[in-house]
Amino acid sequence: MGRNNARHRDSRLRPPQSQRGVALITAILVVALAMIWVSSILWTDTLQKRRVASLLLNDQAMLYALGAESWAHDILKLDLEDGPTDHLTEEWAIPLPPLPVDGGQIEGQLEDLQGRFNVNNLITPAGLPDQISTEIFRRLLESLQLNVSIAEYVIDWIDPDVDVSFPDGAEDDVYSGKTPPYRAANGPMTSISELRAVEGVDAEAYQLLAPHLTALPVGTTININTATVEVLSALSDDISLIDAQSMFDGRIDAPFNSIDEIRNDVSTPVLGQLSVSSDLFQASVLVTLGSNRLYMYSLLERDSAGRVGTRLRSFGVD
């Protein structure tokens, strides 16, 4: 009888089976939540460390890039001391091979932007179409087998008015109908990549034009010592691509010392837009640190006194 009473009392002291199951599940949930919380803290800490490390690498890469830009300044200063002409056999034109730095490498090159056609020269400082530059641009389009109407489209994009060029052209009435809609710049281009927004310039046309065009202040000349074959050919109807290639090859051993050396090949108005020296260059720098890659493009301007300044910096792959 006593044993029965004891068993009865023990059964009353022990919780029911269902309550023990709930307690076990609750304990498991608490442990799981604690593990999730700890894992979240560890993951956040890891991300924060990687983020800080990436920022430090970016800062380091930026310093390396600015150092390369400073080196480009010095190269251009020294180049002017060797003579007023600029050509592709000078030291500034030699690309900088990949150089090892702490944690990676750096490489870069200088390019004479006046060896390209300046699209902003299509409009005079007074805001009117420049006929000589327009003729050069049309010949360039023809040599690349592109629609010459692109010349009028570009003129309408950068001229200050909203009047459509005749017979071809495009202003806000065309661009506002696109998806998404936008408006013509009605001002000088700051980057040649703006061409992708101009009517008639698709991806294929842009890829063909980009190596021969630049967007510089109005009034810059074309350096015949550094101009591309296509730009040289566009200077006159009398210069074929074969002739231009011959000029391109010949100036490697014997660069032009004066624009008078090309006087018989171009018209007098075109001659006034040519030079054998340059003021505007682009420094392209690529810094690789681990998996981080930093591209920097700097527009450098050199004056007649040899002073070199940075007019613009951009970052990216284009």
C-alpha positions in Angstrom: 0.0 0.0 0.0 2.9 2.3 0.9 4.6 1.6 -2.4 1.5 2.5 -4.3 1.1 5.8 -2.5 4.8 6.6 -3.3 4.4 5.8 -7.0 1.3 8.0 -7.0 3.1 10.9 -5.4 6.1 10.5 -7.9 3.7 10.6 -10.8 2.2 13.8 -9.6 5.7 15.4 -9.2 6.8 14.5 -12.8 5.5 16.8 -15.6 3.3 15.2 -18.2 5.1 13.8 -21.3 3.7 16.6 -23.5 5.2 19.3 -21.2 8.6 17.6 -21.3 8.5 17.6 -25.1 7.6 21.4 -25.1 10.5 22.1 -22.8 12.9 20.2 -25.0 11.8 22.0 -28.2 12.0 25.3 -26.4 15.6 24.5 -25.3 16.5 23.5 -28.9 15.0 26.8 -30.2 16.9 28.8 -27.7 20.1 27.1 -28.7 19.3 27.5 -32.4 18.5 31.2 -32.0 21.7 31.7 -30.1 23.7 30.0 -32.8 22.0 32.2 -35.5 22.8 35.3 -33.4 26.4 34.3 -33.0 26.7 33.4 -36.7 25.2 36.7 -37.7 27.7 38.6 -35.5 30.6 36.6 -36.9 29.4 37.1 -40.5 28.9 40.8 -40.0 32.3 41.1 -38.4 33.9 39.2 -41.4 32.1 41.5 -43.9 33.2 44.6 -42.0 36.8 43.4 -42.1 36.6 42.6 -45.8 35.0 46.0 -46.5 37.7 47.8 -44.5 40.4 45.9 -46.3 38.8 46.7 -49.7 38.6 50.4 -48.8 42.3 50.4 -47.7 43.3 48.7 -51.0 41.2 51.3 -53.0 42.9 54.1 -51.1 46.3 52.5 -51.8 45.5 52.0 -55.5 44.4 55.7 -55.7 47.7 56.8 -54.3 49.6 54.7 -56.8 47.5 56.1 -59.6 48.1 59.7 -58.5 51.8 58.8 -58.3 51.7 57.6 -61.9 49.9 60.8 -63.0 52.6 62.8 -61.3 55.2 60.8 -63.3 53.3 61.6 -66.5 53.6 65.4 -65.6 57.3 65.0 -65.3 57.7 63.2 -68.6 55.7 65.9 -70.4 57.8 68.6 -68.8 61.1 66.9 -69.8 59.7 66.3 -73.3 59.3 70.0 -74.0 62.9 70.6 -73.1 63.9 68.3 -76.0 62.1 70.4 -78.6 58.6 71.8 -79.5 57.5 69.0 -81.7 55.6 65.9 -80.4 55.7 62.6 -82.2 55.3 58.9 -81.5 59.0 58.0 -81.1 59.4 60.2 -78.0 59.6 58.9 -74.5 56.1 59.9 -73.5 54.6 57.7 -76.2 56.2 54.5 -74.8 53.7 52.6 -72.6 54.7 52.0 -69.0 55.0 48.2 -68.7 53.5 46.4 -65.6 55.7 47.4 -62.7 55.5 45.5 -59.4 54.3 47.4 -56.3 53.5 46.4 -52.8 50.6 43.9 -53.2 50.2 44.1 -57.0 51.3 46.0 -60.1 50.8 49.3 -61.9 50.8 50.0 -65.7 49.8 53.0 -67.9 50.4 55.0 -71.0 50.2 58.6 -72.3 48.2 59.4 -75.5 48.2 62.5 -77.5 44.5 63.5 -77.7 45.3 66.0 -80.5 46.1 63.0 -82.7 42.4 62.6 -82.9 39.6 64.7 -84.4 38.0 67.0 -81.8 34.2 66.8 -82.3 33.7 70.1 -80.4 35.5 71.8 -83.3 32.4 71.2 -85.4 31.0 74.3 -83.8 32.8 77.7 -83.7 33.1 79.7 -80.5 30.2 81.8 -81.9 28.0 78.7 -81.9 27.9 78.2 -85.7 28.8 75.1 -87.7 32.5 75.1 -88.7 32.5 74.2 -92.4 36.2 73.1 -92.5 35.9 70.8 -89.5 32.6 69.4 -90.8 34.2 68.5 -94.1 37.0 66.7 -92.3 34.5 64.8 -90.1 32.4 63.8 -93.2 35.5 62.4 -94.9 36.4 60.5 -91.7 32.9 59.0 -91.7 33.2 58.0 -95.3 36.6 56.3 -94.8 35.0 54.3 -92.0 32.1 53.4 -94.2 29.6 55.1 -91.9 26.6 57.3 -92.7 27.8 60.9 -93.3 24.5 62.1 -91.8 26.1 61.4 -88.4 28.0 64.7 -88.9 24.7 66.7 -88.8 23.4 64.7 -85.9 26.6 65.5 -83.9 26.4 69.2 -84.9 22.8 69.4 -83.6 23.8 67.7 -80.4 26.5 70.3 -79.5 25.2 73.5 -81.1 23.4 75.9 -78.8 20.2 76.2 -80.8 17.2 73.9 -81.2 17.0 74.2 -84.9 17.3 70.9 -86.9 20.1 70.8 -89.5 19.1 70.3 -93.1 18.7 67.8 -94.6 19.7 65.6 -91.7 19.7 66.4 -88.0 18.1 65.7 -84.7 17.0 67.9 -81.8 14.7 67.4 -78.7 11.8 66.4 -80.9 13.7 63.2 -81.8 15.3 62.5 -78.4 12.1 63.1 -76.3 10.4 60.3 -78.2 13.0 57.7 -77.1 12.7 55.3 -74.2 13.7 56.7 -71.8 13.3 60.2 -73.2 16.1 62.8 -73.0 17.2 66.0 -74.6 20.1 67.1 -76.7 23.1 68.5 -74.8 23.2 71.8 -76.9 26.7 72.3 -75.7 30.3 70.9 -76.1 30.8 67.3 -75.3 32.8 66.5 -72.1 33.4 62.9 -73.1 33.4 61.1 -76.4 31.1 58.5 -74.8 28.3 61.0 -75.3 28.2 59.9 -78.9 26.2 56.8 -77.8 23.3 59.2 -77.1 23.4 60.8 -80.5 21.0 59.8 -83.2 22.5 57.5 -85.8 25.4 56.4 -83.6 24.8 52.7 -82.7 27.2 50.5 -80.8 29.0 49.4 -84.0 29.4 53.0 -85.3 30.7 54.1 -81.9 33.4 51.3 -81.8 34.6 52.4 -85.2 34.7 56.1 -84.4 36.0 56.1 -80.8 39.7 55.5 -81.6 39.7 58.6 -83.9 37.7 61.1 -82.0 38.1 63.1 -78.8 36.2 65.8 -76.9 38.5 68.8 -76.2 38.0 72.5 -75.8 37.0 74.3 -79.0 39.9 75.4 -81.2 42.5 72.6 -80.7 44.6 71.6 -83.6 45.3 68.2 -85.1 48.9 67.0 -84.6 49.9 65.4 -87.9 52.8 63.6 -86.1 50.4 61.6 -83.9 47.1 61.6 -86.0 45.7 58.2 -86.9 45.8 57.0 -90.5 42.0 57.6 -90.8 42.3 61.2 -89.5 45.2 61.9 -91.8 43.2 60.7 -94.8 40.2 62.8 -93.7 42.3 66.0 -94.1 41.9 66.1 -97.8 40.1 64.4 -100.7 43.6 64.0 -102.2 44.9 61.9 -99.4 43.8 58.2 -99.8 44.1 55.7 -97.0 47.1 54.3 -98.8 48.7 57.7 -98.9 47.8 58.3 -95.2 49.4 54.9 -94.3 52.6 55.9 -96.1 52.6 59.2 -94.2 52.0 57.4 -90.9 54.9 55.0 -91.5 57.3 57.7 -92.8 56.9 60.0 -89.8 58.3 57.3 -87.5 61.8 57.8 -88.9 61.3 61.4 -90.0 58.6 63.2 -88.0 57.1 66.4 -89.4 59.0 69.5 -88.1 56.5 71.9 -89.6 53.0 71.9 -91.1 54.5 73.4 -94.2 55.7 69.9 -95.1 52.1 68.9 -95.7 51.1 72.2 -97.4 50.8 70.6 -100.9 48.4 67.9 -99.7 45.8 70.0 -97.9 43.9 73.2 -98.5 45.0 76.4 -96.8 42.0 76.5 -94.4 42.7 72.9 -93.3 46.4 73.8 -92.8 45.3 76.4 -90.2 43.8 73.6 -88.1 47.0 71.5 -88.1 50.1 71.5 -85.9 53.2 69.4 -85.1 53.0 69.8 -81.4 50.4 69.1 -78.7 49.1 70.6 -75.4 46.5 68.0 -74.3 47.3 64.4 -73.4 45.5 61.6 -71.7 47.2 59.5 -69.0 45.6 56.0 -68.6 46.6 54.1 -65.4 45.6 50.6 -64.3 46.5 49.6 -60.7 45.9 46.0 -59.7 46.1 45.1 -56.0 44.9 41.5 -55.3 41.5 41.2 -56.8 41.0 45.0 -56.9 41.5 46.9 -60.2 41.4 50.7 -60.4 41.3 52.5 -63.8 42.1 56.2 -63.8 42.1 58.5 -66.9 43.5 62.0 -66.5 43.3 64.8 -69.0 46.6 66.7 -68.8 47.3 70.1 -70.3 50.8 71.5 -70.9 51.4 75.1 -71.6 54.2 76.8 -73.6 56.2 77.3 -70.4 56.3 73.6 -69.7 53.8 73.7 -66.8 51.5 70.6 -66.7 48.2 70.5 -65.0 45.3 68.0 -64.6 42.1 69.3 -66.1 40.0 66.3 -65.5 40.0 62.8 -63.9 37.6 60.0 -64.5 37.4 56.4 -63.3 36.1 53.3 -64.8 36.7 51.1 -67.9 36.0 53.9 -70.5 
